[in-house]
Amino acid sequence: MTVETLVKGWCPGALRPMESGDGLLVRIRITGGILKAEHAQVIAASAMRYGIGLIDLSGRANIQIRGVSGSQWPHLIADLSRHGLLDDDAEAEAVRNVIASPLAGLDPSAWLDIRALVKTLEHRLVSDRTLHALPGKFGFLVDDGGQFSLGDQNADIAFEAIQEMGATHFLVRVGQDDIAGVIGVDRVCDTAAALAHAFIDASRASAKPYKRMVNWVAEWGADRILNSVDIETIAVKPRRSTGLLPFGYHCLGESGFLGLGAPFGRWSANGLAALADIAVTMGSGELRLTPWRAILIPGLRQADADAVIAKVGDAFIALSDDPRLQIIACAGKPSCRNATVNTHQDALGFATLKNLAKKSGTRLHVSGCEKGCARPTATEAVLVGRNGVYDLVLNGKASDRPIMTGLDEAMVRRTLEDMWAGEAK
């Protein structure tokens, strides 16, 4: 493979990387987000040896090594393959798009341990080559019903553990709809495959192929789709997050875990290596990756976690009310060729905006361009980079029409602080 042969614009992998402004973006899918400490060390060393020493944690809890050159990519792949971190081919890699509860097997409040189920589901997706025709962004979700809900995560097909009459079942939803089915634990993989096959068939029969499950739901309705694979349906409440974020120290029975984040999901290779060292010396020897810009270190005692937090200082995020968590920022300049603004640098400055922290949740999306890759959903305020300055969109997406254009950093600060000052009164 050469850099020139790469097609731009899809969901990257390790075997099919994407060319970006700082080199190839190599994404590694970690089953269930469970990363052995020794594998984290391998990834960190590879990011320094073959890339530019930067690692992103994606919104799907995947690891992305940045800045790999075309000449170094084969050596990186050889190293990752030698340690069992790669799939057999790019198609198998792409279809293995499953997000799972990050505390699987550790959370005493979960209805069941989903680790084996997630592995079996991934194996089913990989072994059934017909399913390799699914769109690159088509994703599955398995929620164990524990304390850190995945209710804020989008998925084309979602399975949520519930308890009914003393037995564990799964709700199955398609395209985030509020019509769902109830199935037994032993039916998850068969149901996922049946729905995925049905999606592929319906997409091929459509005049315009579907990109995601929501497109099919819009035409057929969730009730008809689920009925087509012999699942009876019921109306359920919308999927919602518990609102809990896994930053700082949390008890889990006799021990607990420490959740640490990096601003906007961008880690240094040294930072990931340091977490792996802590996992080996103080924890259970593994890291858990999450979609909330946090990496969890299980098996720590409170005193050890406190010592780690004191040592890392502001370099990592250890508090759920850290204002940097209220900002989503894409890779930006120079990492992305489409961006004309340094989104990460600017977002760090915007984290000090007055009244930003008066409300919870994501309040500001800093996007390098109108594509809005980091957050496809609406946000209270969106800054869209254009020709080195920003346009401002309110309560919308990066692609929406801005209410103000041509704002430099100082103008952005004044505008947002004035707006939020009025809300705070």
C-alpha positions as CSV (number, residue, x, y, z in Angstrom):
1,M,0.0,0.0,0.0
2,T,1.2,3.5,-0.7
3,V,-0.2,6.8,0.6
4,E,-1.4,7.7,-2.9
5,T,-3.7,4.7,-3.0
6,L,-5.7,5.7,0.1
7,V,-9.2,6.8,-0.4
8,K,-10.2,9.6,2.0
9,G,-13.4,10.0,4.0
10,W,-14.3,6.6,5.5
11,C,-13.9,5.2,9.0
12,P,-10.2,4.3,9.3
13,G,-8.7,1.2,10.7
14,A,-5.2,-0.1,11.2
15,L,-5.2,-2.2,8.0
16,R,-7.0,0.6,6.0
17,P,-5.7,3.8,7.6
18,M,-6.8,7.3,6.7
19,E,-4.5,10.0,5.4
20,S,-4.8,13.2,7.5
21,G,-2.8,16.4,7.8
22,D,-0.1,14.9,10.1
23,G,0.2,11.6,8.3
24,L,-1.7,8.3,8.5
25,L,-4.4,7.8,11.1
26,V,-4.2,4.2,12.3
27,R,-7.2,3.1,14.4
28,I,-7.1,0.0,16.6
29,R,-10.3,-1.6,17.7
30,I,-10.0,-3.1,21.2
31,T,-12.6,-5.7,22.0
32,G,-15.0,-4.4,24.8
33,G,-12.5,-1.6,25.4
34,I,-10.5,-3.9,27.6
35,L,-6.8,-3.2,27.0
36,K,-4.1,-5.2,28.7
37,A,-1.3,-3.0,30.2
38,E,1.3,-4.8,28.1
39,H,-0.7,-4.0,24.9
40,A,-1.0,-0.4,26.0
41,Q,2.8,-0.3,26.3
42,V,3.1,-1.7,22.8
43,I,0.8,0.9,21.3
44,A,2.5,3.7,23.2
45,A,6.0,2.6,22.0
46,S,4.7,2.2,18.4
47,A,3.2,5.7,18.5
48,M,6.6,7.1,19.4
49,R,8.6,4.8,17.0
50,Y,6.4,5.1,13.9
51,G,4.2,8.1,14.5
52,I,4.5,11.5,16.1
53,G,3.9,10.3,19.7
54,L,0.2,11.3,19.8
55,I,-2.8,9.0,20.4
56,D,-6.5,9.8,20.2
57,L,-9.2,8.0,22.1
58,S,-12.2,8.0,19.8
59,G,-15.9,8.4,20.7
60,R,-16.3,4.7,20.0
61,A,-13.5,3.9,22.6
62,N,-11.0,3.0,19.9
63,I,-7.3,3.9,20.0
64,Q,-5.9,6.0,17.1
65,I,-2.2,6.4,16.5
66,R,-1.5,9.7,14.7
67,G,1.2,10.8,12.2
68,V,2.4,7.5,10.8
69,S,4.2,7.9,7.5
70,G,3.5,5.7,4.5
71,S,7.0,4.2,4.8
72,Q,6.6,3.4,8.5
73,W,3.1,2.0,8.3
74,P,4.2,-1.6,7.3
75,H,6.6,-1.7,10.2
76,L,3.8,-0.5,12.6
77,I,1.4,-3.1,11.3
78,A,4.1,-5.8,11.7
79,D,4.6,-4.8,15.4
80,L,0.9,-4.7,16.1
81,S,0.2,-8.0,14.4
82,R,3.0,-9.7,16.3
83,H,1.2,-8.7,19.6
84,G,-2.2,-9.9,18.4
85,L,-3.7,-6.4,18.1
86,L,-4.9,-6.7,14.5
87,D,-7.7,-8.5,12.5
88,D,-7.1,-10.8,9.6
89,D,-8.2,-8.3,7.0
90,A,-9.6,-4.8,6.6
91,E,-13.1,-6.0,6.1
92,A,-13.2,-7.9,9.3
93,E,-11.7,-5.0,11.1
94,A,-14.3,-2.6,9.8
95,V,-17.4,-4.7,10.7
96,R,-16.1,-5.3,14.3
97,N,-17.7,-2.0,15.4
98,V,-19.1,-2.8,18.8
99,I,-19.2,-0.6,21.9
100,A,-19.7,-2.1,25.3
101,S,-20.0,-1.1,28.9
102,P,-16.4,-0.3,30.0
103,L,-16.8,-1.9,33.4
104,A,-18.0,-5.2,32.1
105,G,-17.3,-7.9,34.6
106,L,-16.3,-5.4,37.3
107,D,-19.5,-3.5,38.1
108,P,-21.5,-5.1,40.9
109,S,-24.6,-3.1,39.8
110,A,-24.6,-4.7,36.3
111,W,-27.2,-7.3,35.5
112,L,-24.7,-9.6,33.9
113,D,-21.1,-9.9,32.7
114,I,-21.1,-9.2,29.0
115,R,-17.5,-9.8,28.2
116,A,-18.0,-13.3,26.6
117,L,-21.1,-12.1,24.8
118,V,-19.2,-9.1,23.2
119,K,-16.5,-11.4,22.0
120,T,-19.0,-13.8,20.5
121,L,-20.8,-11.0,18.8
122,E,-17.6,-9.7,17.3
123,H,-16.7,-13.2,16.1
124,R,-20.2,-13.5,14.5
125,L,-19.7,-10.3,12.6
126,V,-16.3,-11.2,11.4
127,S,-17.1,-14.8,10.4
128,D,-20.2,-14.0,8.5
129,R,-18.7,-12.4,5.5
130,T,-22.0,-11.2,4.1
131,L,-22.1,-8.8,7.0
132,H,-18.9,-7.2,5.8
133,A,-21.2,-5.3,3.4
134,L,-22.4,-3.1,6.3
135,P,-21.6,0.6,6.0
136,G,-18.3,1.6,7.7
137,K,-20.0,3.6,10.5
138,F,-22.7,1.0,11.2
139,G,-22.3,0.2,14.9
140,F,-23.6,-2.1,17.6
141,L,-23.9,-1.5,21.4
142,V,-24.1,-3.8,24.4
143,D,-25.0,-2.2,27.7
144,D,-24.8,-4.4,30.8
145,G,-27.2,-2.2,32.8
146,G,-24.5,-1.0,35.2
147,Q,-23.9,2.3,36.8
148,F,-22.3,4.0,33.8
149,S,-25.0,3.8,31.2
150,L,-24.3,3.9,27.5
151,G,-27.6,5.7,27.0
152,D,-25.9,8.8,25.5
153,Q,-24.1,6.7,22.8
154,N,-25.6,6.3,19.4
155,A,-25.8,2.8,17.8
156,D,-27.6,1.3,14.8
157,I,-28.5,-1.8,16.8
158,A,-28.4,-1.5,20.6
159,F,-28.8,-4.2,23.3
160,E,-29.6,-3.0,26.8
161,A,-29.7,-5.5,29.7
162,I,-32.8,-5.3,31.9
163,Q,-34.4,-7.4,34.7
164,E,-37.9,-8.8,34.3
165,M,-39.5,-11.1,36.9
166,G,-36.1,-12.0,38.3
167,A,-34.5,-12.9,35.0
168,T,-32.1,-10.9,32.8
169,H,-33.2,-10.0,29.3
170,F,-32.1,-7.5,26.7
171,L,-34.0,-4.7,25.1
172,V,-33.1,-4.4,21.4
173,R,-33.5,-1.1,19.6
174,V,-32.8,-0.1,16.0
175,G,-31.8,3.4,15.1
176,Q,-32.4,4.9,18.6
177,D,-36.1,4.4,18.2
178,D,-38.4,4.1,21.2
179,I,-40.1,1.0,19.9
180,A,-38.1,-2.0,21.1
181,G,-38.1,-5.8,21.5
182,V,-37.3,-8.0,24.4
183,I,-35.1,-11.0,23.8
184,G,-33.2,-13.5,25.9
185,V,-29.5,-13.3,26.5
186,D,-28.9,-16.3,24.3
187,R,-30.6,-14.5,21.3
188,V,-28.3,-11.4,21.2
189,C,-25.9,-12.6,18.5
190,D,-28.6,-14.2,16.3
191,T,-30.7,-11.1,16.6
192,A,-27.8,-8.8,15.7
193,A,-27.0,-10.9,12.6
194,A,-30.6,-11.2,11.5
195,L,-31.2,-7.4,11.8
196,A,-27.9,-6.7,10.0
197,H,-28.8,-9.1,7.2
198,A,-32.2,-7.5,6.9
199,F,-30.6,-4.0,6.7
200,I,-28.3,-5.1,3.9
201,D,-31.1,-6.6,1.9
202,A,-33.4,-3.6,2.4
203,S,-30.6,-1.2,1.5
204,R,-29.9,-3.1,-1.7
205,A,-33.6,-3.0,-2.6
206,S,-33.9,0.7,-2.0
207,A,-33.6,3.3,-4.7
208,K,-31.1,5.0,-2.5
209,P,-28.9,2.7,-0.3
210,Y,-29.2,3.4,3.4
211,K,-26.2,4.8,5.2
212,R,-27.4,4.0,8.7
213,M,-30.2,2.2,10.4
214,V,-32.1,5.5,11.1
215,N,-32.6,5.9,7.3
216,W,-34.3,2.5,7.2
217,V,-36.3,3.2,10.3
218,A,-37.5,6.5,8.8
219,E,-39.0,4.5,5.8
220,W,-40.3,1.3,7.5
221,G,-40.6,2.2,11.2
222,A,-38.9,0.3,14.0
223,D,-42.0,-1.9,14.7
224,R,-42.0,-3.3,11.2
225,I,-38.3,-3.8,11.1
226,L,-38.2,-5.8,14.4
227,N,-41.3,-7.8,13.4
228,S,-39.5,-8.8,10.2
229,V,-37.0,-10.8,12.2
230,D,-39.7,-12.3,14.5
231,I,-39.4,-9.9,17.4
232,E,-42.5,-8.7,19.1
233,T,-42.3,-5.0,20.0
234,I,-43.2,-2.7,22.9
235,A,-43.0,1.0,23.5
236,V,-40.2,2.0,25.9
237,K,-38.7,5.1,27.4
238,P,-36.0,6.9,25.4
239,R,-32.5,5.8,26.0
240,R,-30.9,8.1,28.5
241,S,-27.6,8.3,30.2
242,T,-27.4,8.1,34.0
243,G,-25.5,11.4,33.9
244,L,-22.6,9.8,35.7
245,L,-19.1,10.3,34.4
246,P,-16.2,7.9,35.3
247,F,-13.6,10.5,36.3
248,G,-11.7,10.3,39.6
249,Y,-11.9,7.5,42.0
250,H,-15.0,5.1,42.3
251,C,-15.4,2.2,44.6
252,L,-16.2,-1.2,43.1
253,G,-16.6,-3.6,46.0
254,E,-13.3,-4.1,47.9
255,S,-11.3,-1.9,45.5
256,G,-12.2,0.5,42.8
257,F,-11.0,2.3,39.7
258,L,-9.5,5.6,38.8
259,G,-10.8,7.4,35.7
260,L,-8.5,9.8,34.0
261,G,-9.1,11.8,30.8
262,A,-7.0,13.8,28.4
263,P,-8.3,17.1,27.0
264,F,-10.4,16.4,23.9
265,G,-9.3,12.8,23.9
266,R,-5.8,13.5,22.8
267,W,-3.1,11.6,24.7
268,S,0.6,11.6,24.4
269,A,2.2,8.2,24.0
270,N,4.1,8.8,27.2
271,G,0.8,9.5,29.0
272,L,-0.7,6.2,27.9
273,A,2.5,4.4,28.9
274,A,2.3,6.0,32.3
275,L,-1.2,4.7,32.8
276,A,-0.1,1.2,31.8
277,D,2.7,1.4,34.4
278,I,0.1,2.4,37.1
279,A,-2.1,-0.5,36.0
280,V,0.7,-3.0,36.5
281,T,2.1,-1.6,39.8
282,M,-1.1,-0.6,41.5
283,G,-4.0,-2.0,39.6
284,S,-5.3,-5.2,37.9
285,G,-2.9,-5.0,35.0
286,E,-5.5,-3.7,32.5
287,L,-7.0,-0.4,31.2
288,R,-10.6,0.1,30.3
289,L,-11.4,2.5,27.4
290,T,-14.5,4.6,27.4
291,P,-16.4,6.8,25.0
292,W,-16.3,9.7,27.5
293,R,-12.6,10.7,26.9
294,A,-11.7,8.6,30.0
295,I,-9.4,5.7,30.5
296,L,-10.1,3.6,33.6
297,I,-7.5,1.9,35.8
298,P,-9.3,-0.9,37.7
299,G,-8.1,-2.5,40.9
300,L,-6.8,0.6,42.7
301,R,-7.2,1.5,46.3
302,Q,-8.3,5.0,47.3
303,A,-4.9,6.0,48.7
304,D,-3.1,5.0,45.5
305,A,-5.6,6.8,43.3
306,D,-5.2,10.0,45.4
307,A,-1.4,9.8,45.0
308,V,-1.8,9.4,41.2
309,I,-4.2,12.3,40.9
310,A,-1.8,14.6,42.9
311,K,1.1,13.6,40.7
312,V,-0.5,14.1,37.3
313,G,-2.0,17.5,38.3
314,D,-3.7,19.3,35.4
315,A,-2.1,17.2,32.7
316,F,-5.0,14.7,32.9
317,I,-8.7,15.3,33.8
318,A,-9.6,13.7,37.1
319,L,-12.8,15.5,38.0
320,S,-16.2,15.2,36.3
321,D,-16.8,19.0,36.6
322,D,-13.6,19.9,34.7
323,P,-14.7,22.6,32.2
324,R,-12.6,20.9,29.5
325,L,-15.2,18.2,29.5
326,Q,-17.8,20.6,28.3
327,I,-16.0,21.2,25.1
328,I,-15.8,18.9,22.1
329,A,-13.0,19.6,19.7
330,C,-12.0,17.8,16.5
331,A,-8.4,17.2,15.5
332,G,-8.1,20.6,13.8
333,K,-5.0,22.2,12.3
334,P,-2.4,20.8,11.6
335,S,-3.8,17.3,12.1
336,C,-6.6,17.7,9.6
337,R,-6.2,19.1,6.1
338,N,-9.7,20.6,6.0
339,A,-9.0,22.7,9.2
340,T,-7.7,26.3,9.1
341,V,-7.8,26.7,12.9
342,N,-5.9,25.0,15.8
343,T,-9.0,23.6,17.5
344,H,-7.2,22.0,20.5
345,Q,-5.2,25.0,21.3
346,D,-8.2,27.3,21.0
347,A,-10.5,25.0,22.9
348,L,-8.1,25.0,25.9
349,G,-8.4,28.8,26.0
350,F,-12.2,28.6,25.7
351,A,-12.3,26.3,28.7
352,T,-11.7,29.4,30.8
353,L,-14.7,31.2,29.5
354,K,-16.9,32.8,32.2
355,N,-20.1,30.9,33.0
356,L,-19.2,27.9,30.8
357,A,-19.5,25.6,33.8
358,K,-22.8,27.0,35.0
359,K,-24.5,24.2,33.2
360,S,-23.5,20.6,32.8
361,G,-23.0,18.6,29.6
362,T,-21.3,19.5,26.4
363,R,-21.9,23.2,25.7
364,L,-19.3,24.1,23.1
365,H,-18.2,22.3,19.9
366,V,-15.1,23.6,18.3
367,S,-15.0,22.3,14.7
368,G,-12.2,22.8,12.2
369,C,-14.6,22.9,9.4
370,E,-18.3,22.6,8.6
371,K,-18.1,18.7,8.4
372,G,-18.4,18.6,12.3
373,C,-16.7,15.2,12.5
374,A,-16.2,15.3,16.3
375,R,-19.9,15.8,17.0
376,P,-22.6,15.1,14.5
377,T,-25.4,16.2,16.8
378,A,-26.6,19.6,17.8
379,T,-24.7,21.6,20.4
380,E,-25.6,24.8,22.3
381,A,-22.8,26.7,20.7
382,V,-20.7,25.6,17.7
383,L,-17.6,27.3,16.5
384,V,-16.8,26.5,12.9
385,G,-13.3,27.2,11.5
386,R,-13.2,29.1,8.3
387,N,-10.2,30.8,6.8
388,G,-8.4,31.0,10.2
389,V,-11.3,32.5,12.1
390,Y,-14.7,31.2,13.4
391,D,-18.3,31.2,12.5
392,L,-20.8,30.8,15.3
393,V,-23.8,28.4,15.2
394,L,-26.3,28.3,18.1
395,N,-28.2,25.2,19.0
396,G,-27.3,23.4,15.9
397,K,-24.6,21.4,14.0
398,A,-21.4,22.6,12.3
399,S,-23.1,22.4,8.9
400,D,-26.0,24.7,9.9
401,R,-26.2,28.4,9.0
402,P,-24.2,30.6,11.4
403,I,-25.6,33.6,13.1
404,M,-22.2,35.3,13.2
405,T,-19.1,34.9,11.0
406,G,-15.4,35.9,10.9
407,L,-14.8,35.8,14.7
408,D,-11.3,35.8,16.0
409,E,-10.5,34.3,19.4
410,A,-11.1,37.5,21.3
411,M,-14.4,38.1,19.6
412,V,-15.5,34.5,20.4
413,R,-14.7,35.0,24.0
414,R,-16.7,38.3,24.2
415,T,-19.6,36.9,22.4
416,L,-20.0,33.6,24.4
417,E,-19.3,35.3,27.7
418,D,-21.9,37.9,27.0
419,M,-24.4,35.2,26.0
420,W,-23.8,33.0,29.0
421,A,-23.7,35.9,31.4
422,G,-27.3,36.7,30.4
423,E,-28.3,33.0,30.9
424,A,-26.7,33.0,34.4
425,K,-28.7,35.9,35.7
